[in-house]
Amino acid sequence: MPVDAKYKTKATASGGGRDGRTALADGTLELQLVVPKELGGPGGDGANPEKLFALGYSACYLGAMRVAAGELKTKVPEGTTVTAEIGIGPRSEGGFGITAALDVYLPGMPEDEARKLVEVTHGICPYSNAIKASVDVKTTTRG
């Protein structure tokens, strides 16, 4: 499905990939990357692609939720948070895959309304759309 990109950004990774550096072309962010101990690396301070994905997914999903709320003629409650947990590991088919879980906290929102909001949000969020064919996103909703 074609996308009419209204915004683009660029980042370059250097060094060893997961144990190098990554930086945005506009200079606003540069990070040291480190391989987690669980993946055979040294661990320690530093970022990795899964951390970056979790940051992006949680922020993007919360923004998409505001769009979904507008479509549903409701409001996202004050204090709403989205926590994304991203995992990586070997796939049974070979190679590696990711797991994703979202914990959506909607304080005071009735359960049925919250479920509908989350359902509509998944159809709007670019991250959810990008991974829907390959990752089963586990979503919990709390109020």
Summary of the structure (lengths in Angstrom):
residues: 143
radius of gyration: 17.1
end to end distance: 34.8
largest distance: 49.0
contacts: 363
relative contact order: 0.13
helix: 32%
strand: 27%
